[in-house]
Amino acid sequence: MKFNMIIAAWGSDYVDCLRSITLPSLSIGNLDKGDIELYTWKALVFTPKINNEIIAESFQKNLPFFNVEFLDFDPSITDNPYQSMAAAHYQGALRTSQEGAWAIIIPPDGVFSENALSTIAKIRRSGKRAIMINGPRLSREKSFDDLKYKYKSTFSLTGRQLAEYLRENIHPEWMRYHWNSDDFSTQPFALMWDAPDGWLCRNFHLLPLAFDLTNRQALEYLNKDTVDGDFIGRAFGVWDDIHVISDSDELLLCTLTTADVSYSDHSEARASASIIGQTAYGSANINPLHRWLLTKATKIHSEDLNAEWKIIEEMSGHIVFDILSKTSDDVDQANRIDTTYNPSASTELKFEALAAVYKPQSGLDKYNNFFEEGVEITFGAEIQTNCTVGAYTQINGATLYPNTRVGRFCSIARNAAIGASDHPIAGLTTSIQFSSIAQQLSCPGADIGNDVWVGAGAVIMAGVRVGHGAIVGAGAIVTKDVRPYSIVLGQPAREIKRRFSDDICHALLVSRWWEVPFHLMRHNPFEDVITAIRQITAIRKRAGDIEPEAIAYLEDWLSKLVPR
């Protein structure tokens, strides 16, 4: 497995920071030996030739196991430095995609807490396909010389140590994102609240730190926009594939910025839900992914978390819910079909209402549910909040409880209940009327894979994972995980058989056919699963949008089958 570190650096300030602070903070002493041996590490450095030697020296000192490739880059190709950086990232992403590697985007003015590269490798092994991180700003004037001196010798900062350093040297512009600021930013990409020994943040924009580049079609967006723009949202339509760094104990990245940098005009006003709502739905720089990110709390702290953090997280969650629910009515209603049932209407009109299909617009709705393209929802369905529904899934009069995730090409029948949670039974009452909104919304939901069929009246409890290709029979009550391509029935549900032999099930999982564009799949011979896998393998090989190891496995497996 491969990682390509992509760095765009020019100008003496950035190059000096890269070689003196950024690379030392990623140094070999902070990386497990096993990760050095398990992966292939390369750096693609986009910089004018004059900087090659001093950057190469820093790599040799701090990251000697990296294969460093310098690409002569002229940052004056555009008048806008962000567009020049986007152009460099695009070129690096193309190379990385062709090599079947993950990209790691390294800001040349960054400082990382210890074990950053090992943390990235660990998250990749967990099955996630992208990593996004908060990037609070340090005052360069206060911190550059001090950090440069410290990193001359063997030195590292834990997440808590870097959080404490940030508290002492935070950039004044970053404090304008504080909810209680008297000069709240007019272009807020983050919100922050004071918490014990740190801050709780919620961000429209997080930095894409590392990501899988198998979706080559999405790369075109990198040629038009910065890496945290439309690219991430389009490359990873199933946003559960994105790992958000939510705690500085896991990893913390700070960037060094000069004090004269300002990202918005002075407002001389406090923050409010209505002001931020205008940004959430009125800014060209905010898309559905950014609104989804705002729902994720990130914690920066130098001491242990305590009960007060939970209170602050719940309070900020109420504010975000208010922002996202009260400002999107016009957007939401413009895409709805009126399916109101009218008892006095004619029989024809009643049937028309019952048959009406709501096709939600791709993206986030006012209840913070995210829909991919092609989703169909019929009359009587209830999608509560914080749910994700994959492309071309059909939901026919079923209920999805909070935080439920449904994959692509699923079929959910009438009166099914997905992600149902238990009521409290050990206390005074079983009623949830005394539970806080945060408690009601914090249930884990259910996780439904791709190509899953859920029969009428089935109940799938919160916290249950239903694997890809499974079938849940009508009326089943599912209380534990269901393995891929199995059929379960009963109360409680039990597996009665698998849909295919184990080797075919494994081949289908390796192929991840649900990632193939719909127009390429619709003419496949679905009735003949082996022929379908052959065609899917050929499609994915031509597209180059899946790991070479997956193609090799499928071709080898197909070659060993007895000819039909």
N, C-alpha and C positions, 0 to 999 in steps of 0.2 A: 504494500500500500504506500501511496505517495502523498507528500505534502509539498506544495510550492508556495513559498513565502513571496508575496508581491510587494515591492517597495518602490514608491515614487518619491524621489528626494532631490531637490535642487535648492540653491541659495545657501550661503555659508551658515546661517542660523540653523536651518533644518539639517544640513549634513553634519554639522558639529553635534547637534543633539542626537542624531541617529547613531553616530559612532561612539559617543561618549556616555550616553544614558540609555537609549532604547535597546540597542543590542546587548550591552552588559546586563540589563534587567532581564533579558531572555537567556542568559548565559548557560553554558553546559552544566554548571553546578546546580541549576534549578530544573534539570531534566533527568528523569529516570533513565538508567542505562538500558533497560529493556525497551524503552520507547525509541532510543537512538538506533537500536539494532532491528526493531520490528518494522520501522518505516524508512522510506527513502526521502531524504530532506534536501530540498533545492531552494535557492533564493534567486528570484528574477528582479534585478535592481535596475530601475529606469532612472538614469541620471546622466548629465553631461560627462564626457570622458575624463575631464579634469579631476573628478571626485573618485574615480575608480580605486586608486591606490590606497587612499586613507580608509575607505569603506572596507576594502578587502582585508586590510590589516586588522580592523575591528572584528570582522568575521573570524579570521584566523585565531584571534585571541579568545573570543567569547563563544563562538559556535563553529569550531573547526570541522565538525562532521557535516556541515552544509556544503553542497556543491553550488558555488556562487557563479552566476552568469550575469554579466553586465550588458545592458542594451542601451546603446548611445541614444539619448532622448533629448529632444529640443523642446523645452517647456514653452517657448515662444510661439508654438504652432497655433495657439489661441491667445486672445487678449485676457481671458479669464483663467486664473490659476486652477479653479475647481474643474473647469472643462479640460484643462491640460492633464490634471490628475486623473479625471475620468477616462481620458484617452489612453493613458498609461495602464490603468487598471483593465481597460478593455483588451489591450494587446496582451497583457499578462494572463488574463482570463482565457483568451483564445488558446494560448500556448498550454495553459494548465488543463483545459478541457481536452485538447488533442492528446495530452499525455495521460489522461485518465486519473488526474490527481485532484486533491482538495486544494483550494486556495486559502491562504492565510493573509489577510490584509493588515500590514503593519504601518501604523502612522509614524512618520519619521520624527515626530515630536512627542512620542509617547513614553510612559514609564509603566512597567507591568509589575504586579506583585509576583511573588515567587511561584515557581512551578507552572507558569503560564502554558508552555508548550505541552507539558504532560497533561494538563487539564483539558486542552483542546483534543489531544489524542484520546483521552478517556471518554469524552463526550461523543466523539466520532464512533468509538466502539459500542456505545450504548444504542446506536441505530439512528441517531439524529442526523440531519443533513445540512444544518446550518447553525451557527452560533452567533448570537447578537449580545452586545454588552453596552452598558452605560459608559460614557466617557467624560466624566467631570473634568473641569479645567483647573490647572494650577497656574498661579501667577508666575510667568517666566522670570520676571525680575527678582522675585523672592526665592525661587527654587533652583534655577538653572545652575548657578555656580556651586551651590551647596551639593546638589545631586551629582554634578560632574566630578567634584572632589571625592565624594563617597564611593563612586563607582570606579575610581582609579585602582582600588584594592578589591579583594573579594568581599562582596557586599550584596545583600538582598533584603527585600522588604516583604514581610507577610502582608496579607490583605488588611489586617487590623493596623499594622504599623503604617501602611500607605494611607489608610483612611485617616489616621491621626495626623499624618503629614499634610493631607489635603485640608483638614479642618484648620490647620495653622496657616496654610498658604493658598487658600482657594481664590480663584479669579473673581474680581468684583462683578463681572458680567454674569457669572453663573448664579450669583446671589439674586439677580433680578428675576430668576425663575421661582424664587421663594414665594409661597402662597401669601405671606404677610408682608412682602416687599411694598414699600410706598412708591416704588418706581417700577412696577411690574412690566416685564418685557412686552412690547407690542407684537413680537413674533415668537411666542413661547414654543420651544420644541421640547420643553421639559417642565415638570412641576415638582416642587420639593417642599417638604415639611420638616421642621426640627423634630428630632427624636433623641433619646438618651445617647450621648456620645456619638452622634452621627445624624444622618438625614435619611428619610424615606422619600424615594423619587418615583415618579411615573412619567414616562417619556413618550412623546410622539416619535422621536427619532432615537434609535439605538445604532451603535456602530456595528456593521456586519464584520465580525472578526474572522470567521472561517466558514467555508461552505463548499458543498459538493457542486461540481459544474457539469453534471451529466445532461442537464436540460440546456442544450446548445441554442435553442430558439430564443431563450430568454436573454442570451448574451447580447443580442442586438440592442436591448435597452441600455446596456452599459455603454454603448457607443453614442448614446444620446443624453445620458443622465449620470449622476454620481452613483456610487455603489449602494448608497442607502436610499435611492429613489425607487422607481418602478421595478427595477431588476429583481430585488428580493421577493416582492409580492408575486411576481409572475413566475419566477423560477421555482417557488415553493408554494403552490396553490393550497396544499394541505399544510396549514401553518403549525399543526402539531409536530411537524418535522423540524421546526425551529426551536432550538434550545435558547431560552433567554437566561442570561446570568442574572440571578435575582438576589444574590447575597455576596458581599465583598469577601466573605470567608472563602468562597469558591474561587473567585478571581476578581481583581480590580485593575482597571486601566485608567490612567489619567493622562491628559495631554497638556503640554506646556504652551501657554499663549501669552503674548505681550499684553500689558495692561491697557494699551490704547485701542485694542480690538473691541468693537461694539457691533452687535448683530441686529439692533433695532433702535428706533427712536425712543426718546424718553417719554414716558406716559404720565408720570407723576400721579399714578392711580394704583389702586389695589386690584388684585385678581378677582374674577368672578366667573361663575359658570357660563354666563351669557357671553362674556368677552372671549373665553377660551373656546366656547362653542362656535364662535365665528371663525376661529382658526381651524377647528376640527372639520368643519363642513364648507368653509369658504376659501381656504387657502389652496392654491394650486400645488403646493408642496406637501400636502397631506392627502394620503390615499387610505383605503380601507385597512391595509396592513398597519399603518401608523396609528389609526384609531384602536385597532386591536392591541397594539403594544402599550397604549396608554392604560389599558386595564391591568397591566402587569406591574406589580410593585417591585422595586429594586431597593435593597437595603445596603447602606454604606455605614459601617459602624466599627468602632475601635474596642468595644467591650461586648460582653454577652448580651444577647437580646433578652428582653424581659416583657412582662405583661403590657407595659405601656406601648410597646411597639405594635402589639395586636390592636390596641385601641386606635392608634394613629392610622394603621393600615385600614381598619374598618371605616374610620371617618373619611379618609381620602378616597376610599372606594365608593362611598355615598356621593362624594363630589363628582367623581368621574362618571358614575351612573347618571347623575343629573346632567352633566355635560353632553353625554352621548344619547340620552333619551329625549331631551326636550328640544333639540336643535335639528333633528333629522326628519321631522314629520313630513315636510314637503318632499324630501327626497324619497322617503319610504312610500308615501301615499301615491306618488306619481307612477309607481310600478305595481300597484295592487289592482286586482280585479275584485269588484264588489260581489261577495258570495253570501250576503246576508239572506237568511232564510225568512221568507214572508209567508205565513200560513194562509193569508187571504189571496195569494197569487194563484194563477191557473196551474193545473197539473204540469203543463209543459214548462212553465217558468220554474216550478219547484224542481223538476228534474234538471233543468238547465243550471240552477243554483248548486244542486248536489254534485253535478258533473264538472262544475267550474274548477279550473286549475290555476293556481297562483304560481307564476314563474318568477321567483325573486331575482332581482338584479344581482349579478355577481358582486360580492363584497360584503360589507358589514351593514346590518339593518339597525334600526333604532333600539333594538333590544340586545345589541351586541352579539347577535348571531352572524356567523360568516357562512356565505353560500358560494360554492364554485358554480361554474357555468352549467346550464342545462338542468338544474334542479326543478322538480315538479312537486307541488304540494296541493293536495285536493281539499275540498271543503271538510271542515271538522278537525283538521290537524291542529296541534298546538305545539309550537316551537318556543320554549319558555325563554331562556336567556343564556348567553355564553356558550351556545352550541355551534358546532362546525358540521356542515353537510357537504359531502364531496360531489363532484361533477356527475350529472345524469342520474342521480339518485331520485327515486320516487317515494313519496311519503303520503299514504292514503289514509287520512283520518286518524293518525296515530299521535301519541304525545311523546315529545322529547323533553326530558327534565333537564335542569341547569347543568352545564358543563359536559354535556354528552357530545361525543364525536362519532360521526357516521361517515364511512368512506365513500368511495365512488361506486357507481353502478349497483347500489343497494336497492332492495324492494322491501318497503315496510308496510305491512297490511293494516287494515282498519282495526282500531281499538287496541293496537299494541302500545305498551308503555315501556319506554326505553330510559334507563337511568333512575328508576324509582328508588327512593331512599327510605330507610326505616324511620319511624317516629320514636321519640325518646320514651322509654318504658321504665326507667329506674327512678325517675323523679316524681314530682307531685302530679304532673299531668302528661298525657300523651299528645296534647294539642301543640301545634307548632306556632300558635298565636303569640306565645311568649318567647319565641326564638327571635334573635336579631336577624335583620336582612342578611347581614354577612354570614351568619350561621346557616341560613337557608340556602344561600348561594354558594356556600363552600363545600357542599357535597360533591363527591368526585365525578358524578355522572357515570355513564357507561361508555365503553370504547368499542365501536363496531367497525370491523375491518372493511375491506373492499369486497364487492360482489357477494354481499350477505343477503339472504332472504329471511325475513322475520314474518311468521305467519300471523293470522288474525288473532287478537286477544292475547298474544304472548306478553309476558312481563320479564324484562331483563333488569336485574337489580343494579343499583349504583356500585361502581367499582369493578364490575365484571368486564372482561375483555372477550369479545367474540371474534375469533380469527377469520382471516380472509376466506371467502368461498363457503362459509358455513351456512347451514339451514337450521332455523329454529322453528319447530313445528307449532301449529296453531294451539293456543292455550297453554303452552309450556311456561313454566316459571323457572327462570335461569338464575341460579344463585352462585355459580362458580364459573371460571373461565371455560370457554369452548375452543377446542383446538381447530386449526384451519381445516376447511373442507370436510368437517364432520356434520352429521345430522343428529340433532338432539330433540327428544320428545319427553313429555311427562311433567309431573309436579311432585318433587323438583325434577328438572330436566336431566336426562341422562343420555349418553351417546349410544345410538343403536348401530351405526356404521359410518364409514367414510364414503364420500361421493366417488372417489377413485382410488386406485392402488396408491401405496405410499410414495412410489417413485414418481408417478404422475402428479400427485399433490405437491411434491417437492419441486418438480420442474415448473409447475404453475407459479409457485411462490418465487422461484428464482427469476422467472420471466417478468414479474410485476407488470402483467399485460395491461392493467388498468391505467398505467402511465402513458400508454400509446395514444396519440391524438385520435379522437372519435372517428374522424373521417377515414382514417387508415384501418380502423377496426371493424367498421360496419359491414364490410363485405367478406369478413372471415367465415370459414365453414364451421360455425359454432357447434353443429351437431357432431362433428368429428374432432375430438379434443386433441389427438396427436397431430393431425394436419394443421389444426389451429395453432398449436405450439410451434410447428415448423415455420408457419408464416410469420408468427410474432417474432420468432428468433431472427428471421431474415429482415424484417422491418427494423428491429432494434439494432441489428448489426449495421445496416445501411445508414441509419440515423446517427449511430455512434453515441447514443444517449443512455447507455447502461455500461456498467463496469465490464472490461474485457474478460475478467474471470467468469462473469455470468454467461457471456456468449460462449466461452470455451466449454463450460460445463454443459450447457444446453446442446451444443453441437456434438459433444462427445456422447451424451446420453441418447440423442436421436440416432446417432450412427450405430449404436449397439442394439437398436430395436430390430425385431424380426420383420423383414419387409412384408408389407400388407398387399 
